[in-house]
Amino acid sequence: MRLNRVIPIVGGAVAGGAIALAVASGGGGGSHVTTQTVTQPASSVAVPTSLSTARGLTINQIYRAASPGVVDITVTTNQAGGGGFFGGGGGGGQSQQATDEGSGVVYDTKGNILTDQHVVANATSVKVHFQDGRTADAKVLGTDSSTDVGVIHVDVPASELHPIPFADSSTAQVGDPVVAIGSPFSLPETTTAGIVSAVGRSITAPNNFTITGAIQTDAAINPGNSGGPLLDGNGHVLGLNDQIQTSSGSNAGVGFATPANTDARIANAIIAGNPVKHAYVGVELNSTSTNGAQVTQVQPSSPGASAGLQANDVITSVNGKAISSTQGFIETVDNYAPGQTITLNVKRGGQQQTVKLKLGTRPQSASQSGG
């Protein structure tokens, strides 16, 4: 288990379009986030999804409603020690065959289950364990390493499947209560609670590109929690638990879940049999830049290079939409598809430039783009 560092140096993309930027690699394995639900009094401000009921659910009510839709996943791989960002249950040590453990969320009554890509990466066999004791073999339907989303499929009666509704993750606000259910350290149905500590975080995907819009939480997340749900105050999935930041390998109160909106979008494409492609710009960005997104490096032969982007350029708008930060640039480009042409306003040496850029298709990994 390794320290997972969140370094939003480069942009990631999602199905239907996005921008791929190179990011510093982050270690880790499966992670589970635990959160707690709370209600807030009505006010004049917009009420987030997690607090939309007149009266908030208790943690026990959330557990009873959602836990039948949370599964324990055991994976066999041919890689010594297993894989992933956060580790699973039993490790394979130096042996050729290894087992890992993670969690998953029942997505529909057709047998589709969502988890993290790194939970099922390189799997030779996958087994799903349901709350009532049933065990079923699963096949990997598809994965996307750029967003760390995986879909597995089981052939079981519909009565065995208890889908959990997905929330609109864009409504999450700091302080919202959350609850996590998963299998940390091979302990299925473990429930933890906390709050949304921050929104709009950037975390490193398994292929070293950037996942945007991650939800940070102080809910306990430990090995085996990866792929399990981070639930809002209504018991709906706010995101899939993905990573922790730690120096010890165990929970340190800083966990991250991939956003439910991205999880569902990628899952729907995989289930429909559509290829998941991400748009690619091929630049690295300053993670702390303000008043725009500052380019720190342009990858050779990339769309950014072909368009004439240069180091130290500051991108201030995309197709007329103002860009105030690196995060804003990445999220905006995520709405476009490979092959589309976008117009960038760029500040260079104190002068404004207009740059037309045709988005490419992201490589399989950031290393293949030189980033």
C-alpha positions in Angstrom: 0.0 0.0 0.0 1.5 3.3 -1.0 0.9 7.0 -0.5 -1.6 8.3 -2.9 -0.8 11.9 -3.8 -3.3 14.1 -5.6 -1.5 16.1 -8.1 -3.8 17.9 -10.5 -1.1 18.7 -13.0 -2.8 17.3 -16.0 -6.4 17.0 -17.2 -8.4 13.9 -17.5 -11.4 13.2 -19.7 -14.6 11.3 -19.6 -16.8 9.5 -22.1 -18.1 11.8 -24.8 -15.2 14.1 -24.6 -12.5 15.4 -22.4 -9.0 16.6 -22.3 -6.1 14.4 -21.5 -3.2 15.9 -19.7 -0.2 14.1 -18.2 -0.3 13.8 -14.4 2.2 12.8 -11.9 1.6 9.2 -10.9 -0.1 8.3 -7.7 0.2 5.0 -5.9 -2.4 3.1 -4.1 -5.1 0.5 -4.3 -8.7 0.0 -3.6 -10.2 2.4 -1.2 -13.5 2.7 0.6 -15.0 5.8 1.8 -17.3 6.0 4.8 -19.6 8.8 5.3 -22.4 9.9 7.4 -25.7 11.6 6.6 -27.1 14.6 8.3 -30.0 17.0 7.7 -29.8 20.7 7.5 -32.5 23.2 8.2 -34.3 24.7 5.3 -32.8 27.9 4.0 -33.0 30.3 1.1 -29.9 28.7 -0.6 -30.1 25.7 -3.0 -30.5 22.5 -1.1 -28.0 19.8 -2.2 -29.2 16.3 -3.2 -27.9 14.8 0.1 -30.2 17.0 2.1 -33.2 17.2 -0.1 -35.5 15.3 2.2 -37.5 17.2 4.8 -36.0 14.9 7.4 -32.6 13.3 7.0 -32.2 9.5 7.2 -30.2 8.1 10.1 -27.1 6.1 9.4 -28.9 3.0 10.3 -31.7 3.8 7.9 -29.2 4.4 5.1 -27.5 1.1 5.9 -30.7 -0.9 5.9 -31.9 0.6 2.6 -28.6 0.5 0.7 -26.6 -2.4 2.1 -28.4 -5.1 0.1 -27.1 -3.3 -3.0 -23.5 -3.4 -1.9 -21.4 -6.4 -2.8 -18.1 -7.8 -1.8 -15.8 -8.6 -4.8 -12.9 -11.0 -4.7 -10.5 -11.0 -7.7 -7.8 -13.5 -8.8 -5.0 -12.2 -10.9 -1.7 -13.5 -12.2 0.2 -10.5 -10.9 2.2 -11.0 -7.7 0.8 -9.0 -4.9 -2.3 -7.9 -6.8 -2.9 -4.5 -8.2 -4.8 -1.4 -7.6 -4.4 1.9 -5.8 -5.2 0.8 -2.4 -4.8 -3.0 -2.1 -7.4 -5.6 -1.3 -7.8 -8.4 1.1 -5.3 -11.2 0.9 -2.1 -10.4 -1.0 -0.3 -12.9 -3.1 3.2 -12.1 -1.9 5.8 -13.4 -4.3 3.5 -16.0 -5.8 2.4 -15.8 -9.4 -1.3 -15.9 -8.5 -2.8 -13.3 -6.2 -6.1 -12.4 -4.7 -7.5 -8.9 -4.1 -10.7 -7.7 -2.5 -12.9 -4.7 -3.2 -16.5 -3.6 -3.2 -19.2 -2.9 -5.7 -22.6 -1.3 -6.2 -25.6 -3.1 -7.9 -26.5 -0.8 -10.8 -29.6 -2.4 -12.2 -31.7 -5.6 -12.1 -30.0 -6.9 -15.3 -27.0 -8.0 -13.3 -24.7 -5.0 -13.9 -22.5 -4.0 -11.0 -20.2 -1.0 -10.8 -16.8 -0.9 -9.1 -13.4 0.7 -9.6 -11.4 -0.3 -12.6 -8.4 -1.0 -10.5 -10.3 -3.6 -8.5 -10.8 -5.8 -11.5 -7.7 -4.9 -13.5 -6.0 -7.9 -14.9 -8.5 -10.3 -13.3 -8.5 -13.9 -14.3 -11.6 -14.6 -12.2 -14.1 -12.4 -10.3 -16.5 -13.5 -7.7 -19.3 -11.5 -6.2 -20.6 -12.1 -2.7 -24.1 -10.7 -1.8 -25.4 -9.7 1.6 -27.6 -12.8 1.9 -24.7 -15.2 1.4 -25.1 -15.9 -2.3 -21.9 -16.1 -4.3 -21.8 -15.7 -8.1 -19.1 -15.7 -10.8 -18.9 -12.4 -12.6 -17.4 -11.4 -15.9 -15.8 -8.0 -16.6 -18.1 -6.2 -19.0 -15.7 -3.3 -19.5 -13.5 -0.8 -17.8 -12.1 2.7 -18.2 -8.8 3.4 -16.6 -9.1 7.2 -17.3 -12.0 7.4 -14.8 -11.3 4.3 -12.8 -14.7 2.8 -13.5 -15.4 -0.8 -14.1 -18.6 -2.7 -14.9 -19.0 -6.4 -14.1 -21.9 -8.7 -14.8 -23.5 -11.5 -12.9 -26.2 -13.9 -14.0 -28.5 -14.1 -10.9 -32.2 -13.8 -10.4 -33.5 -10.2 -10.5 -34.8 -10.7 -6.9 -31.2 -11.0 -5.8 -30.3 -7.5 -7.2 -31.1 -4.4 -5.3 -29.9 -1.3 -7.3 -29.0 1.8 -5.4 -30.1 5.1 -7.0 -27.4 7.5 -8.1 -27.4 11.1 -6.9 -26.4 14.2 -8.9 -22.9 14.5 -7.6 -22.7 18.1 -8.9 -24.9 19.1 -6.0 -22.5 17.9 -3.3 -21.5 20.6 -0.9 -18.8 20.9 1.8 -20.3 19.7 5.1 -22.9 17.4 3.6 -23.1 14.2 5.6 -22.1 10.9 3.9 -22.0 7.2 4.6 -19.7 4.5 3.1 -20.4 0.8 3.0 -17.8 -1.7 2.0 -15.3 -4.5 2.8 -12.2 -2.9 4.4 -9.7 -5.5 5.6 -12.1 -8.3 4.4 -14.9 -7.1 6.7 -18.0 -6.9 4.5 -20.9 -4.5 5.3 -18.6 -2.2 7.3 -20.3 1.1 7.6 -18.6 4.4 8.3 -19.8 8.0 8.3 -18.4 11.5 7.8 -18.9 14.6 5.8 -18.0 16.0 2.4 -14.7 17.6 3.2 -14.2 19.2 -0.3 -15.6 19.0 -3.8 -14.0 19.4 -7.2 -10.7 17.7 -6.3 -8.4 16.1 -8.9 -7.0 12.7 -8.3 -4.7 10.5 -10.4 -6.3 7.7 -12.5 -4.7 4.3 -12.9 -3.3 5.3 -16.3 -1.8 8.5 -14.7 -4.3 10.9 -16.3 -6.4 13.1 -14.1 -9.9 12.4 -12.7 -11.7 15.6 -12.1 -14.6 16.4 -9.8 -13.6 13.9 -7.1 -15.3 14.2 -3.7 -13.1 14.4 -0.6 -14.4 12.9 2.6 -13.1 12.3 6.2 -15.1 9.1 6.3 -12.8 6.1 7.0 -11.6 4.3 3.8 -9.3 1.4 4.0 -8.1 -1.5 1.8 -11.1 -3.4 0.4 -13.3 -0.4 0.2 -12.5 0.5 -3.4 -15.6 0.5 -5.6 -18.1 0.7 -2.8 -20.6 3.6 -2.5 -20.2 6.9 -0.8 -23.8 7.6 0.0 -25.6 10.9 0.5 -28.3 11.7 3.1 -30.9 10.0 1.0 -28.9 6.8 0.7 -28.1 7.5 -2.9 -24.7 7.0 -4.5 -22.7 10.2 -4.5 -19.6 8.5 -5.8 -17.5 5.3 -5.8 -14.8 5.2 -3.1 -11.5 5.2 -4.8 -8.4 6.4 -3.0 -6.9 7.7 0.3 -4.0 9.9 1.0 -1.8 8.3 3.6 1.7 7.8 4.7 1.0 4.6 6.7 -1.2 2.7 4.2 -4.3 3.0 6.4 -7.0 5.7 6.7 -5.8 9.1 7.7 -9.0 11.0 7.3 -8.5 12.0 3.7 -10.4 9.9 1.2 -11.6 10.4 -2.3 -14.6 9.1 -4.3 -15.0 9.4 -8.0 -18.1 11.5 -8.8 -21.4 9.7 -9.4 -22.2 11.7 -12.6 -19.0 10.5 -14.2 -19.4 6.9 -12.9 -22.9 6.6 -14.4 -21.9 8.2 -17.7 -19.0 5.8 -18.2 -21.0 2.8 -17.0 -23.9 3.6 -19.3 -21.5 3.6 -22.3 -19.9 0.4 -21.3 -23.2 -1.4 -20.8 -24.5 -0.1 -24.1 -21.4 -1.5 -25.8 -20.1 1.9 -26.9 -16.4 2.5 -26.9 -15.3 5.0 -24.2 -13.0 7.5 -25.7 -11.5 10.6 -24.2 -10.4 13.8 -25.9 -6.7 14.7 -25.7 -5.0 18.0 -25.7 -1.5 16.9 -24.7 -0.4 19.6 -22.3 0.6 19.8 -18.7 -0.9 22.5 -16.5 0.1 24.4 -13.4 -2.2 23.0 -10.7 -2.2 26.3 -8.8 -2.8 28.7 -11.6 -5.5 31.3 -11.2 -7.2 33.6 -13.8 -6.8 30.9 -16.3 -5.0 27.6 -16.9 -1.3 28.0 -17.3 0.5 25.6 -19.7 3.8 24.2 -18.2 4.6 21.7 -21.0 3.3 20.8 -24.4 3.8 17.2 -25.5 5.5 16.7 -28.9 3.3 15.8 -31.8 0.2 16.4 -29.6 -3.0 18.3 -30.6 -1.7 21.1 -28.4 1.6 21.2 -30.3 -0.1 21.1 -33.7 -2.3 24.1 -32.6 0.8 26.1 -31.5 0.3 26.1 -27.8 3.5 27.0 -25.9 4.8 26.7 -22.3 3.6 29.6 -20.2 0.5 30.2 -22.3 -2.5 31.0 -20.0 -5.7 29.7 -21.4 -8.5 32.1 -20.5 -11.5 30.7 -22.4 -12.8 27.7 -24.4 -15.4 28.4 -27.1 -16.2 31.7 -25.3 -16.6 30.2 -21.9 -14.3 31.9 -19.4 -11.7 29.7 -17.7 -10.5 30.8 -14.2 -8.4 27.8 -13.2 -6.8 24.6 -14.3 -9.7 22.6 -12.8 -12.2 24.7 -14.8 -10.3 24.1 -18.1 -10.2 20.4 -17.6 -13.9 20.2 -16.6 -14.9 22.4 -19.6 -12.9 20.3 -22.1 -14.5 17.2 -20.6 -17.7 18.2 -22.4 -16.1 17.8 -25.8 -15.4 14.7 -27.9 -12.3 13.5 -29.8 -12.2 15.0 -33.2 -14.1 18.2 -32.3 -12.4 21.6 -32.8 -12.4 24.1 -30.0 -11.3 27.8 -29.9 -9.0 28.8 -27.1 -8.3 32.4 -26.0 -4.7 32.4 -24.8 -2.7 35.1 -23.0 0.9 35.0 -24.3 3.5 37.5 -23.3 0.8 40.0 -22.2 -1.0 39.6 -25.6 -4.3 37.8 -26.3 -4.1 35.0 -29.0 -6.8 32.9 -30.5 -5.9 29.3 -31.0 -8.0 26.7 -32.8 -7.3 23.1 -31.6 -8.6 19.8 -32.9 -9.0 17.4 -30.0 -7.2 14.1 -30.4 -7.9 10.7 -28.7 -6.2 10.1 -25.4 -3.5 7.4 -25.3 -3.9 4.4 -23.1 -1.6 5.9 -20.5 0.0 9.2 -19.7 3.4 7.7 -20.2 2.6 7.0 -23.9 2.0 10.7 -24.4 5.4 11.5 -22.8 3.8 12.9 -19.7 
